[in-house]
Amino acid sequence: MKSELKNRTGSKIKGYELLDASSGERLERWGNAILIRPDPQVIWQTPKDRNLWNNVDARYIKSQTGGGAWQVQSNKNLSQIVKYQTLKFITKPMNFKHMGLFPEQEVNWERIDKVIKTAGRPVNLLNLFGYTGAASLVAAKAGAKVCHVDAAKGMVNWGKENAKLSGIEHLLIRWIVDDCTKFVRRELKRGSKYDIIMLDPPSYGKSTGNEFWHLEEDIYPLLELLKELLSENFLMLIFNLYTTGFGIGVARYLLQSTIGSKFECKVDVEEIGLKVKSTGLVLPCGLTGMCVRSAERSKI
């Protein structure tokens, strides 16, 4: 059986390594800081090399009541810069174990870069749940006109900092703080259209109006709206799914029954992951689903 697991991380990202993974945790290098973060996918209990695991700068400790906190174990500055090609991203420990960047998304950065550069026409790209802006920066640098939307003002400001650090703050990126579904509805009323749409929805979250996002309830209605927001000759839609328990079949059914019901396009879903340096194996990090026009399929 052909493996669905895709991994290209490490070819162009400088400053990040997944050093090891065991007993529910990842051992990672971000810049020159070594961190331990929990990961529910790591159910194996392989031996931990003491020389690796004992020399860490911080560790995220989960709380039995939910959430957790960082336990800092050195005086090292934990705010570090990670590079992708000529772009630079600020990373630092955040609440709920995040670092401000998802390195496994490199595979999708490469895809949008190639599709935009070979489109042969102007490209409008919408990045929903855009987080700290990595995909938005890649798309803008490739030549697209980008609209970046996230409900968290802090994340949008972080994205602007990344753009300035990368020297591309002058490029066409609209930075929008808004509830993604509400923004899409307004864009439909305005008659807006996009050639590429990316969405990276959380399992749950809180919007700007103190409303709650629940992926199980809200993702299908959002995809139904997005099929009307895509331009007639759209290039692709990329949908990331991290929620534990949802498999490839769920993502494929969602995309085929929404985007695929209106457009003639190829629907593909694959696992993406990170290569573990100590073993050479790949740690699964969620799913990516794509709706791609047949003319663009050979490019990705």
Residue pairs with C-beta under 8 A, 6 or more apart in sequence:
4 248
4 269
4 270
4 271
5 270
5 271
5 272
5 273
5 282
5 284
6 107
6 270
6 271
6 272
6 273
6 288
7 104
7 107
7 272
7 273
7 274
7 275
7 282
8 106
8 107
8 110
9 16
9 103
9 104
9 106
9 107
9 273
9 274
9 275
10 17
10 106
10 275
11 106
12 84
12 85
12 106
12 110
13 82
13 83
13 84
13 103
13 106
14 82
14 83
14 84
15 29
15 30
15 31
15 80
15 81
15 82
15 83
16 28
16 29
16 30
16 82
16 101
16 103
17 28
17 29
17 277
18 26
18 27
18 28
18 103
18 274
18 275
18 276
18 277
18 283
19 27
19 28
19 29
19 34
19 52
19 276
19 277
19 278
20 26
20 27
20 48
20 49
20 52
20 53
20 276
20 277
20 278
20 279
21 27
21 39
21 42
21 44
21 276
21 279
21 283
22 42
22 44
22 45
22 46
22 47
22 48
23 42
23 44
23 45
23 46
23 48
24 38
24 39
24 40
24 42
24 43
25 36
25 37
25 38
25 39
25 42
26 36
26 37
26 38
26 39
26 42
26 283
27 34
27 35
27 36
27 52
27 53
27 56
28 34
28 35
28 36
28 37
29 35
30 78
30 80
30 82
30 91
30 99
31 80
31 81
31 82
31 91
32 76
32 80
33 57
33 58
33 76
33 77
33 78
33 80
34 55
34 56
34 57
35 56
35 57
35 58
35 59
35 60
35 78
35 93
35 99
36 53
36 56
36 58
36 59
36 60
37 59
37 60
37 97
37 99
38 60
38 62
38 68
38 97
39 283
40 244
41 283
41 284
41 285
42 283
46 279
49 278
52 278
56 73
56 74
57 72
57 73
57 74
57 76
57 78
58 70
58 71
58 72
58 73
58 74
58 78
58 93
59 70
59 71
59 73
60 68
60 69
60 70
60 71
60 93
60 97
61 68
61 69
61 70
61 71
62 68
63 69
67 95
67 96
68 96
68 97
70 93
72 78
78 92
78 93
79 90
79 91
79 92
80 90
80 91
80 92
81 88
81 89
81 90
81 91
81 165
82 88
82 89
82 91
82 101
82 103
83 89
84 106
84 109
84 134
84 138
85 141
86 141
86 166
86 167
87 134
87 137
87 138
87 141
87 162
87 166
87 168
88 162
88 165
88 166
89 100
89 101
89 132
89 134
89 162
89 165
89 166
90 100
90 132
90 158
90 161
90 162
90 165
91 99
91 100
91 101
92 99
92 100
93 99
94 100
100 131
100 132
100 158
101 132
101 134
102 131
102 134
102 285
103 274
104 272
104 273
104 274
104 285
104 286
105 134
105 135
105 200
105 240
105 272
107 272
107 288
108 135
108 198
108 238
108 240
108 272
108 288
109 134
109 135
109 138
111 236
111 238
111 290
111 299
111 300
112 125
112 135
112 138
112 139
112 142
112 144
112 196
112 198
112 236
112 238
113 138
113 139
113 141
113 142
114 299
114 300
115 123
115 196
115 235
115 236
115 296
115 299
115 300
116 123
116 125
116 139
116 142
116 143
116 144
116 196
117 142
117 143
118 299
119 195
119 235
122 145
123 139
123 143
123 144
123 145
123 195
123 196
123 235
124 144
124 145
124 147
124 193
124 194
124 195
124 196
124 231
125 136
125 139
125 144
125 145
125 146
125 147
125 194
125 195
125 196
125 197
125 198
126 146
126 147
126 149
126 187
126 194
126 196
126 197
126 198
126 229
127 133
127 135
127 136
127 139
127 146
127 147
127 148
127 149
127 198
127 199
128 149
128 180
128 183
128 184
128 197
128 198
128 199
128 200
128 201
129 149
129 150
129 180
129 199
129 200
129 201
129 202
130 136
130 148
130 149
130 150
130 155
130 156
130 159
130 198
130 200
131 150
131 155
131 159
131 200
132 155
132 158
132 159
132 162
133 148
133 155
133 156
133 158
133 159
133 160
133 162
133 163
133 173
134 162
135 198
135 200
136 146
136 148
136 159
136 163
136 173
137 159
137 162
137 163
137 166
137 168
137 173
139 146
139 196
140 146
140 163
140 168
140 171
140 172
140 173
141 166
141 168
141 171
144 172
144 196
145 172
146 171
146 172
146 173
146 174
147 173
147 174
147 176
147 194
148 156
148 159
148 173
148 174
148 175
148 176
149 176
149 178
149 180
149 183
150 156
150 159
150 176
150 177
150 180
151 177
151 178
151 179
151 180
151 205
151 206
151 207
151 208
152 177
153 177
156 175
156 176
156 177
159 175
160 169
160 175
163 169
163 171
163 173
176 183
177 208
178 208
179 207
179 208
179 209
179 211
180 199
180 201
180 207
180 213
180 222
181 213
181 218
181 221
181 222
181 225
182 207
182 209
184 222
184 225
184 226
184 229
185 225
187 229
188 225
188 228
188 229
192 229
193 229
193 230
193 231
193 232
194 229
194 230
194 231
194 234
195 230
195 231
195 233
195 234
195 235
196 234
196 235
196 236
196 237
196 238
197 226
197 229
197 230
197 234
197 237
197 238
198 237
198 238
198 239
199 222
199 226
199 237
199 238
199 239
199 240
200 240
201 213
201 215
201 218
201 219
201 222
201 240
201 241
202 213
202 215
202 242
203 214
203 215
203 242
203 243
203 244
204 212
204 213
204 214
204 215
205 212
205 213
206 212
206 213
207 213
215 243
216 243
219 254
220 254
220 258
223 239
223 254
223 255
223 258
223 259
224 258
226 237
226 258
226 259
227 258
227 259
227 261
227 262
227 263
230 237
230 259
230 263
233 293
234 263
234 293
235 292
235 293
235 296
236 290
236 291
236 292
236 293
236 296
236 300
237 255
237 259
237 290
237 291
238 288
238 289
238 290
239 251
239 254
239 255
239 288
239 289
239 290
240 286
240 287
240 288
240 289
241 250
241 251
241 286
241 287
241 288
241 289
242 285
242 286
242 287
246 287
247 287
248 269
248 270
248 271
248 287
251 269
251 287
251 289
252 267
252 269
252 289
254 289
255 267
255 269
255 289
255 290
255 291
256 267
259 265
259 267
259 291
260 267
260 291
263 291
263 293
264 293
264 294
265 291
265 292
265 293
265 294
266 290
266 291
266 292
266 293
266 294
266 297
267 289
267 290
267 291
268 289
268 290
268 292
269 287
269 288
269 289
269 290
270 287
270 288
271 284
271 285
271 286
271 287
272 284
272 285
272 286
272 287
272 288
273 282
273 283
273 284
273 285
274 282
274 283
274 285
275 281
275 282
275 283
276 282
276 283
290 300
292 300
